[in-house]
Amino acid sequence: MGGLQGTAQNLGSSLGVALAGTVLFLGLATTFTSSVLSNDNIDAAAQQGVADAAASGVQIVTLTQAQEALTNAGALGERRGRNRAGVLRQQTSIIASRARHSVHYWLDRDTPDAWLA
């Protein structure tokens, strides 16, 4: 019975994660749409386009597909170079954070697991 119980628990966990992911994705799509519609800096045609696209369903696309669509629409333009610089800063920050975490882990590896009396 232990094997069946473990299998049922793993299946339940998987379904729970899938359900939570779906709820979060729908929430993200709804928040994005409402943010675009309430932003005065975005022209009315673009707002209507986002509203129409969201009404017909939100598709999941890869980063490459999104970049191609933005390039074809002329949305990237000159900002692309600045965006790459921002991504480089983020990547450097992540690498530095992971390196710092690795050093802390290495220094703390001999720390006792129990509190000393």
N, C-alpha and C positions, 0 to 999 in steps of 0.2 A: 504493500500500500504506500510505502514511502516514495517510490518512484512515480506513481500516479499523482500523488499529492504535489510533488515537486514540479511535475509537468504542468499540472493545472495552475500552480502558482506562477510559473514562468509565462504561461499563456495569458493569464489574467494581467500580469504586469505588462506584457507586450501590448495587449489591447488597451490598457489604461494609458500607456505612453502615446499610443496612436491617437486615442481620443483627446488627450490633453494637447497634443501637437495640432490636431485639427481645430480645436477651439482657439488656440493661440494664433494660428494662421488666419482664421476668419476674423478674429479681433484685430489683427494687424492690418488686414485688408480694409476693414471698416474704418479704422482709425486713420489710415492713409487717405482714404477717399474723403472722409469728412475734413481732414486737414487741408487737402487740396481745395475743396469747395469753399472753405472759409478763409483761404489766403487771398488777400487783395492784390498781391504782387503777381498772381498768375492770371493771365487773360481769360476771358469768359469762354472762348473757343476751346482752350486747353482744359478748363474745368469741365466743360460739357463732355469733352472726349474721355476724360477720366471717369466721369459719372456713367457714361454709356458703356465703357469697357468693363467697369465694375458690375454693372447690371447684367451683363451677359456672362459673367463668371471671371474669376481671377485665375490666370494661368501661371504655373510655375515655369520659369525659364532659367537657363544657365546664364552665367555672367557674360559669356561670349555673345549669346543671343541678345541680351539686354544692351550690351555695348554696340552691337551692329544696328539694333533698332534705333538707339539714340543717335548714332552717327548718321544713319539714313534720314532721320528727322532733322538733322542739323542742330541737335541740342548740345552736343559736346563742344564743338568749336574750339576757341582758345583756352577754355578752362581745363581741357584735358591735361595739359602740362602741369597745372597747379594741382589737379586731382592726383596725378601720379606722385607729386612731391608729398602730398598729404598721406598717401598710402605708404610711401617709403618711411615717413615719420612714424606711422602706426606700426609698421612691421619692425622697425628698429626698437620701438618702445616695447613691443611684445617680446622680442628676442632678449632685450635687457632684463625684462621682468622674469623671464624663464631662467636666464643665467643667474640672477639674484636668488631665485627660488632654489635652484640646484646647489648653489653655494651654501645656503641655509640648511638644506637637507643634508649635505655632506658634513657640515659642522655639527649638526644635531644627531647624527646617526648613532653616536655612542651615549646619548642621554638615556638614563635609566627609565624604564617604563612605569615604575611605581614611585610614589612619593617617598622621600626619605623621612623617617620618624625623628 
